[in-house]
């Protein structure tokens, strides 16, 4: 590290929804010659994903925190001590936390050492870690205006609505160009089905139940990411498909396919919602059931402004039938697309990095 080089710790992990925004911020900091260090859990996907993207990573012995479990409390205490040692030794200028229990030991260490703390919240409602630490943060960057409701008025001056930092490939992409590359005909409609990296069993089953109808509609081309856990089973069950239908465990070029698509059937994770907003894509959302992950609230936001239709998992069959009708309704698709412009926030990554005050001693 150079003599005057600034250094920032990003603490994140658990799921792509927490990790990808942190990587977007890290890449922008790197462009500005700021050194970054990631701290996460040695048991979760950040352990591989962060080094694969070329950033330094330290893994803590941290798992979901259970206050009634002595082993869990000991693990948390040990992670706090290790975090204090790391932050002190590395001479950090500030810490950015991206929510999740994984950030808690690092944020406690930062508070005890008097380091500047910034937070980023991906969902509409604040997660536990951000609810605990926003009071001692310099700023909390939120994706949606509605998050203000979670924060008492006396702390609202710390809130900045930026949207979610997205991977660069979602920012500079052209629909017509991508449709041309995929050789999509003028009258052809693209239906993209994604259920997250592991897939979504009920969404997959509903697509299978309606496969004959999708097969009959020659002008609908289906791009279906089944998730790696479900691919073999689904591939074996489908006896007929149109030559242009593409069924894979997941898509490496998801931004390109999403840009080219006319309608999405998807979950309502915070990043998916932000990508839908960025690319202005009408969607049918089937939120993950657990209230812990905030998907229902994320989906309801888009439903409220008329940009998405929302179904619960038990009505997935109905959702697919709706998709087959909706994708042919040009007028409504255009209206849904235009409604997304109302909540588009611009380049979140630049907004956040510009706000981090690490330049003054």
Buried (B, 14 or more C-beta within 10 A) or exposed (E): EEEEEBBBBBBBBBBBBBBBBBBBBBBBBEEEEBBBBBBBBBBBBBBEBBEEBEBBBBBBBBBEBEEEEEEBEEBBEBBBEBBBEBBEEBEBBBBBBBBBBBBBBBBBBBBEEEBBBBBBBBBBBBBBBBBBBBEEBEBBBBBBEBBEEBBEEEEEEBBBBBBBBBBEEBBEBEBEEBBEEBEBEEEBBBBBBBBBBEBBBBBBBBBBEBBEEBBEBEEBBBBBBBBEEBBEEBEEEBEEBBEBBBBBBBBEEBBBBBBBBBBBBBBBBBBBBBBBBBBBBBBBBBBBEEEEBBBBBBBBBBBEEBBBBBBBBEBBBBBBBBBBEBBBEEEBBEEBBEBBEEBEBEBBBEBBBEEBEBEEE
